Amino acid sequence: MHDELRRIEDRVERALAQRLRPAVHSRSLPLTLTAWQVPGEPVPFAEAAARRFEPFAVGDAWGPPWGTTWFRARGEVPAGWAGSRVEAVFDLGFTGAGPGFQAEALVHTAGGVPLKAVNPRNRHVPVARPAVGGERVDLLLEAAANPDILGRGFLPTPLGDPATAGGEPLHVLAGADLRVLDEEVWQLVHDLDVLRELAAELGGHEPRRHEILHTLDRALDALDPDDVSGSAAEVRAVLRPSLARPAHASAHRLSAVGHAHIDSAWLWPVRETRRKAARTFANATALAEEYEEFVFACSQAQQYDWVRERQPLVWERIVRAVERGQWAPVGGMWVESDGNLPGGEALARQFTHGKRFFLEHFGVETKGVWLPDSFGYNAAFPQLARLAGFEWFLSQKMSWNQTNQLPHHTFWWEGIDGSRIFTHFPPVDTYNAEFTGREMAHAVRNYREKGAGTRSLVPFGHGDGGGGPTREMMERARRLADLEGSARVEVGHPDAFFAAARAEYPDAPVWSGEFYMEGHRATYTSQARTKRGNRRSEHLLREAELWAATAALNVPGYAYPYEALDRLWKTVLLHQFHDILPGSSIAWVHHEAEAEYARVAGELEELIAAALAAGGPGGPRVFNAGPRERAEVLVTGDGPVFTRTPGGGSAAREAEAAAPGPVRVEASGPVLDNGLVRVGFAPDGTLSSVRDLTAGREVLAGPGNLLRLHTDLPNRWDAWDIDRHYRGRFTDLLDAESVTVTARGPLLGAVRVERVFGAGSRIVQTVTVRAGSRRIDVETEIDWHEREKILKVALPLDVHAERATSEIQFGHVHRPTHTNTSWDAARFEVYHHRWAHLGEPGYGIAVVNDGTYGHDVVRTTREDGGTTTLFRLSLVRAPRVPDPGADQGGHRLVYALLPGATVEDAVAEGYALNLPLRTASAGGFAPVVSSDAPAVTVESVKLADDRSGDVVVRLYESLGGRAEATLRTGFRASGVWVTDLLERPAAGGGRALSEDGTALRVALRPFQILTLRFSRA
């Protein structure tokens, strides 16, 4: 037989493009249009509907960037269309960009009922099915003129900031019509699409490929190009036997779940996400009414809450869909947060706030963590998820790895404490599947569990900017349910998939530790003010809860601020979304985030002040919100004083303890010396020496605190990526305008170094040594005006560190400092939280920070045979996409070097730097709870969310070993229970208290998180 396959493929493609798709709508009638341009921010339907609409025509321009135009479309269904399926079809001026990245609209009835959204791949709105003729059509469209930020690729654009976006219209209305859907032609298009795409993925040796193509050839012989509608049924009849051939018994099973990933902010602001959620949810509920087998999985309680508040009619449809089993709340998080940077307690609150929302509004206990698009996942996730009652975890983003691919798709993920959660990474490698032949074939070929497992999950629907599944996708799914040559597709609930996958693969392999994403490494550093706002907010929330709980336990009549704390937590959790906290959003998003963090800090400071003042007047006191006892120099309005305060939320009088040996500042050099460390400065302002006087050894192996400015031009994804080649071009900042001693003791000494460089940037650093402390603080103020640069600070340490230890949520991880394997080499930029520790047997050094996450560690051998472990913090970047002004302006940060440190010291100083002592003229109280073992660390103290007055304490083992401790409370308890994260009693969770109700003995395994609930006597 002659090979005519190429001819047939070309024939099918042309027939679809030029004959069949244009014939999907058989008749058309233009709608009459009027419009009103909203002068500012979006307005509710009632306000828009009452406005005066002006005549508008197809071909007219509309929509300045980020503007809103309300269109009114009116018409009448002709009598001759009776019995037809009539729909309104709109083209807002759609471009080739995907849904959610350009104009989109929510369509309402004249009475204000939201129907569904229109976007480039979902343009229709049902009008009548079947029509009787004479129906009046009166629709109002809230159209968003959203710009395509990445439309020109990775080039800077002013469109991401309303202040620079301009006012010229972005779009030209291209169509607004009433049309008749020719259902036979429409069905034929899907028949042909599914078969031709299946054939394209089958190998040339496959008989099925040839059978399909020759069937397609015969079918098109039956197509009358002059009467497509009249001949469509005959064409379908030829195709039917080929579509009816069942899949092989061993065919892979794809569990399809409708989905619409909606970034809570990214290339659009938070306010636009509120509307995206409404548009997408309206689409999904409309599709559920049309296809009874449709199931839509939707995460992010925050987005549900927006729709509940702003679109109550859409909300009612969601509630009904949940009741029918067509809508699956998943994820159990307030938002799909970043997986690396939120603190441990913040991640716990992501789960508690999200899961409680679904329980309260739907009565649904979500079973799985749905987090497809975060940029890596910390190793505390499995334990936190299990403590929140989750059974499974889903992600997809690791398929983006640049160097190494994970060896599993279905497996157990083990956290740092040993907890495991059943995990699946869909081998389709997208959370925006459309059931194309290529996607289906890739899922089967890529699946790594062949021979052990038989199924995987496919999230389908337009995402990132929302939109969701379409009727076209559902039609494809129906044809792929049982089709020879393809995997079997079954639309269903993700819980059902995970139950089936676990049942067939109970001995799935184990992946232990973090999921380090080999890409998007710059998200540890970009938009530094956003990151420091988050860090400060997390610690202020800890303080506010602690002091409020202290006041509630000790001051009659004090009202614990439940509502305020709940609202502020939700604000912080929202901004931990995986394109806000990582720094990968447009300027508008980050400007708002910085303003929100400032507002949150102001409110929390007021709550803290009110809680401290509730104790009544008293002498000046120092309040310690950290978990450890602290003895340190505190700078007050009257100057530095030395104080010693117990941990756990306590107060001590100023200057309660005698000061240790004073700090000496030598006249030449200069040199700072407090008897524990001696810090020398070179004339250029770098550290020439850091001497640990207790250990009798030099800490540095070269110039310390060396600022290095690198050219930072990643291949793409500017705000997201830092590529290895950044190391090849740099400038050391060695020109100091001044090196000045600014404090000479007796309690502290400080040296100030000022530098000007580059495009007018300025750095002022104050290096401080305090009496009684080995910690060397470097307070850094940066006025940053560079472009496409990254600023790092180098600390070359004279230790032979085989691994670097970095704090993560509720613990720490070890990462090799060598590059033996491709996995090691790929970790050329990593993150930590409050501290990192580098050491050799018998000696270690910690680096502590108050809001800096990205860093790298390089180990080299010197000519003298010694080892230099070079630790470099990433301080600030200057990407230009998607925010051309990212990081420009002022920054203030603190990092510190702690010689002779153990991991225990690193933990203590990490808390100390991030929870600075505060002073107030107020009465003092005993700590709410304290631990007598350093390894047992109290992370949060609060009153129970159910307002019972119970006290909730969360603690963890922080050193990586087994630990026992006696907890002592500042109040009498009548009972105590171990609970889950939602403060519900765990099985067998009752614990024994001491006779007086103020002490409890606990034992923890390595990195175990323990939540205790105390009822008050």
Helices and strands as residue ranges (DSSP letters): H 5-15, I 16-20, G 21-23, E 25-30, E 32-37, H 45-49, E 54-56, E 61-62, E 67-76, G 79-81, E 85-91, E 104-109, E 114-118, E 124-128, E 136-145, G 158-160, E 171-172, E 175-181, H 183-201, H 207-221, H 228-244, E 253-258, H 270-290, E 296-298, H 301-310, H 312-324, E 327-329, H 344-362, E 368-370, H 381-387, E 392-394, G 397-400, E 410-414, E 420-424, H 437-446, E 455-460, H 471-479, E 488-491, H 494-504, E 510-512, G 521-524, H 528-554, H 562-574, H 587-613, E 620-624, E 630-636, E 639-645, E 650-653, E 664-666, E 671-673, E 677-681, E 687-692, E 697-698, E 706-711, G 724-728, E 730-732, E 738-744, E 748-757, E 761-770, E 776-784, E 789-797, E 803-808, E 811-816, H 822-826, E 830-831, E 835-840, E 843-849, E 854-861, E 867-877, E 889-899, H 903-914, E 918-921, E 929-931, E 936-943, E 951-957, E 963-969, E 973-979, E 985-991, E 999-1004, E 1009-1016
